[in-house]
Amino acid sequence: MKILYDHDKLLRLVDDLQTFTGLKTSVFDGEGRDLQITSSHQEFCRLINADAEGHRRCEACDARAVRSAEEARGVYRYRCHLGLCEAALPLYENGVPIAYLAFGQYLDETPIERQWERSERALDWYTGDRKALREAFWSLRQYSFRETAAYGSILQALTAYILREGIIRSAEYTDLQRLELYLDEHYRENIPLRKIAADLHMGTTKLCSLARALPGGCTVIQAVAARRVEEARRLLLQSDAPISAVAAAVGYSDYNYFTKIFRSATGQTPSAYRKEHLQ
């Protein structure tokens, strides 16, 4: 999905938030990559990111966080790979997450000595100046849960403003493309027809008509099943997970029903498909 950003407006907004709260505020794309609207980091994080291995670990941590934020469908609070407190929340457009707001690089109210001990245990790979790193850690600000919860609520309110003003938005898509993107994102979920229609801001009649225009012509339920079967095929060949686990991973809690759907689409049971294609 192509996402458009008004960098000037984003920069002003992020600068204002950081000036007012003292919290590092970031914008991530859909893959968890920091758009680097600002280059400011707390000194501790700057030292970590100056190390190639530290930078790699931070990027991996960010990517995991946005995936969890999407599943939480709200503010997701977590500790980064070095124990700093952070939070992320998705910005949805037509039911599809197009970017993420994040804030963090702070400590909570527990004794700082205990938090440093936890972080230090995860620094066995770090080859830089450990004393400077410790001093930078101890200069991090501590915030209460109430303070950061309030900030998270403010950011949630700001997401509506950001989308309304077009500060972050997707490029224009047809209704059919929006349906395809939505199904690609949500096919593992048990999503009623009315919810899909509501998320895409269209009526159920229009939704069903669009579904018939999908490749092959089908209902929404068939479109979801097709995506589930395709993902199940991939999992069957790329992992040794039990069939029941594959079924659950693509959205089927009923093993027998999954087998029926899979066999209808492929002409084989999941176990037979795996056996034949792994020979």
C-alpha positions in Angstrom: 0.0 0.0 0.0 1.3 3.4 -0.9 1.1 5.8 2.0 1.5 9.6 1.7 2.9 11.7 4.5 2.8 15.5 5.0 6.2 15.7 6.6 6.1 19.4 7.5 2.9 19.0 9.5 4.0 15.7 11.0 7.3 17.4 12.1 5.5 20.3 13.8 3.1 17.9 15.5 5.8 15.6 16.8 8.0 18.5 17.9 5.2 20.0 19.9 4.4 16.7 21.5 8.0 16.1 22.5 8.5 19.6 23.7 5.3 19.4 25.9 5.8 15.9 27.3 9.5 15.2 27.1 8.7 11.8 25.6 10.2 10.7 22.3 7.4 10.4 19.8 7.9 8.5 16.5 5.9 7.6 13.4 6.3 4.1 12.0 5.2 2.8 8.6 3.2 -0.4 8.3 6.3 -2.6 8.5 7.6 -1.0 11.7 10.2 1.2 10.1 10.8 4.6 11.8 10.1 7.4 9.3 12.6 9.5 11.2 10.3 12.6 11.3 12.8 13.8 13.9 16.3 12.5 14.6 16.2 13.1 18.3 16.9 10.2 20.6 17.4 10.0 24.3 21.2 9.7 24.9 20.9 6.0 25.9 19.1 5.1 22.7 21.5 7.2 20.6 24.4 5.2 22.0 22.7 1.9 21.4 21.7 2.9 17.8 25.3 4.0 17.1 26.3 0.3 17.4 25.4 -1.7 14.3 24.1 -4.6 16.3 22.2 -2.3 18.6 20.5 -0.6 15.7 19.5 -4.0 14.2 18.0 -5.1 17.5 16.1 -1.8 17.9 14.6 -2.2 14.4 13.5 -5.7 15.1 12.0 -4.6 18.3 10.0 -1.9 16.5 8.7 -4.3 13.9 7.5 -6.7 16.6 5.8 -3.8 18.5 3.7 -2.6 15.5 2.5 -6.2 14.8 1.4 -6.5 18.5 -0.2 -3.0 18.3 -2.2 -4.1 15.3 -3.4 -7.2 17.2 -4.3 -5.1 20.2 -6.2 -2.6 18.0 -5.3 0.1 20.5 -2.4 1.4 22.6 0.1 -1.4 23.1 2.5 -0.9 26.0 5.7 -2.9 26.2 9.4 -2.9 27.2 11.9 -2.7 24.4 14.7 -5.3 24.1 16.7 -3.3 26.7 13.9 -2.7 29.1 12.9 0.9 28.3 9.1 1.6 28.4 7.4 2.3 25.1 4.0 2.2 23.5 2.6 2.1 20.0 -0.9 2.5 18.4 -2.1 2.0 14.9 -3.8 4.6 12.6 -6.6 2.9 10.7 -8.0 4.1 7.4 -11.1 2.1 6.3 -10.2 -0.6 8.7 -6.7 -1.0 7.5 -3.6 0.1 9.6 -1.6 2.5 7.5 0.9 3.8 10.0 1.7 3.8 13.7 2.3 6.4 16.4 4.8 5.5 19.1 6.2 7.1 22.2 8.8 5.9 24.7 12.4 5.8 25.7 11.4 6.3 29.3 11.4 4.4 32.6 8.5 3.5 34.9 8.2 4.2 38.6 10.0 1.0 39.8 13.5 1.6 41.4 15.9 2.6 38.7 18.6 0.3 40.0 16.3 -2.7 39.4 15.5 -1.4 35.8 19.2 -0.9 35.1 20.0 -4.5 36.3 17.4 -5.9 33.9 18.8 -3.8 31.0 22.4 -4.6 31.8 21.7 -8.4 31.6 20.6 -7.9 28.0 23.8 -6.0 27.0 26.2 -8.9 26.6 26.7 -8.0 22.9 27.5 -4.3 23.6 31.2 -3.3 23.0 30.9 0.4 23.6 31.6 2.5 26.7 29.6 0.8 29.4 30.1 3.6 31.9 28.7 6.2 29.5 25.8 3.9 28.7 25.0 3.5 32.4 25.1 7.3 33.0 22.8 7.8 30.0 20.4 5.2 31.4 20.3 6.9 34.8 19.5 10.2 33.1 16.3 8.8 31.6 13.1 10.3 33.0 10.6 8.2 35.0 6.9 8.5 34.3 3.9 7.0 36.2 1.5 4.6 34.5 -1.2 7.3 34.9 0.9 9.9 33.0 1.7 7.6 30.1 -1.9 6.2 30.0 -3.1 9.8 29.7 -0.6 10.5 26.9 -1.7 7.4 25.1 -5.3 8.6 25.2 -4.3 12.0 23.8 -2.5 10.2 20.9 -5.5 8.1 20.2 -7.6 11.3 19.9 -4.9 12.8 17.6 -5.1 9.9 15.2 -8.6 11.2 14.1 -7.1 14.6 13.5 -4.2 13.2 11.6 -6.4 11.3 9.3 -9.0 14.0 8.9 -6.4 16.6 7.9 -4.7 14.1 5.5 -1.4 14.3 7.4 -1.1 10.6 6.9 -3.2 8.9 4.2 -3.2 6.2 1.7 -3.1 6.9 -2.0 -6.5 6.7 -3.7 -7.8 3.2 -4.2 -10.9 1.9 -5.8 -13.6 0.3 -3.6 -12.5 -3.1 -5.0 -8.9 -2.5 -4.2 -9.9 -1.4 -0.7 -11.9 -4.6 -0.2 -8.9 -6.7 -1.4 -6.6 -4.9 1.0 -9.0 -5.4 3.8 -9.4 -9.1 3.2 -5.6 -9.5 2.9 -5.3 -7.9 6.3 -8.2 -9.5 8.2 -8.8 -12.9 6.5 -7.7 -14.8 9.7 -10.4 -13.2 11.8 -14.1 -14.2 12.1 -15.4 -11.0 10.5 -19.2 -10.7 9.9 -20.3 -9.2 6.7 -21.8 -6.2 8.4 -18.5 -5.4 10.2 -16.6 -5.5 6.9 -19.2 -3.2 5.3 -19.0 -0.9 8.3 -15.2 -0.8 8.3 -15.2 0.0 4.6 -18.0 2.5 4.9 -20.3 0.9 2.4 -23.5 -1.1 2.4 -23.7 -4.9 2.4 -25.3 -4.9 -1.0 -22.4 -3.0 -2.5 -20.0 -5.2 -0.6 -21.5 -8.4 -2.1 -21.5 -6.9 -5.5 -17.8 -6.0 -5.2 -16.9 -9.5 -4.0 -18.3 -10.9 -7.3 -15.8 -8.7 -9.1 -12.9 -10.4 -7.4 -10.8 -12.8 -9.5 -12.9 -15.8 -10.3 -16.1 -14.1 -9.0 -17.2 -15.2 -5.5 -18.9 -14.3 -2.3 -17.0 -12.5 0.6 -17.0 -15.8 2.5 -15.4 -17.6 -0.5 -12.8 -14.8 -0.8 -11.9 -15.2 2.8 -11.7 -19.0 2.5 -9.5 -18.7 -0.6 -7.0 -16.5 1.3 -7.0 -18.9 4.2 -6.4 -21.9 2.0 -3.5 -20.1 0.2 -1.9 -19.3 3.5 -2.5 -22.9 4.7 -0.7 -24.3 1.7 2.3 -22.1 2.5 2.4 -23.2 6.1 2.0 -26.8 5.3 5.1 -26.8 3.1 7.2 -24.3 5.1 6.7 -25.7 8.6 6.2 -29.0 10.3 3.4 -27.7 12.5 0.5 -30.1 13.1 -2.5 -29.7 10.8 -4.6 -28.5 13.7 -2.1 -25.7 14.4 -2.1 -24.7 10.7 -5.9 -24.6 10.8 -5.8 -22.3 13.8 -3.2 -20.1 12.3 -5.4 -19.3 9.3 -8.5 -18.8 11.3 -10.2 -22.2 11.6 -10.8 -23.5 15.2 -12.6 -26.5 13.8 -10.1 -29.0 12.4 -12.7 -31.0 10.5 -14.3 -27.9 8.9 -10.8 -26.7 7.9 -10.1 -30.1 6.2 -13.4 -29.9 4.4 -12.7 -26.3 3.1 -9.1 -27.2 2.1 -10.2 -30.4 0.3 -12.9 -28.5 -1.6 -10.4 -26.0 -2.8 -7.5 -28.3 -3.6 -8.9 -31.8 -4.1 -6.8 -33.1 -1.3 -6.8 -33.2 2.5 -4.1 -31.0 4.2 -2.0 -34.1 5.2 -2.2 -35.5 1.7 -1.2 -32.2 0.2 1.8 -31.9 2.5 2.9 -35.4 1.8 2.7 -35.1 -2.0 4.4 -31.7 -2.2 7.2 -32.6 0.2 8.3 -35.7 -1.6 
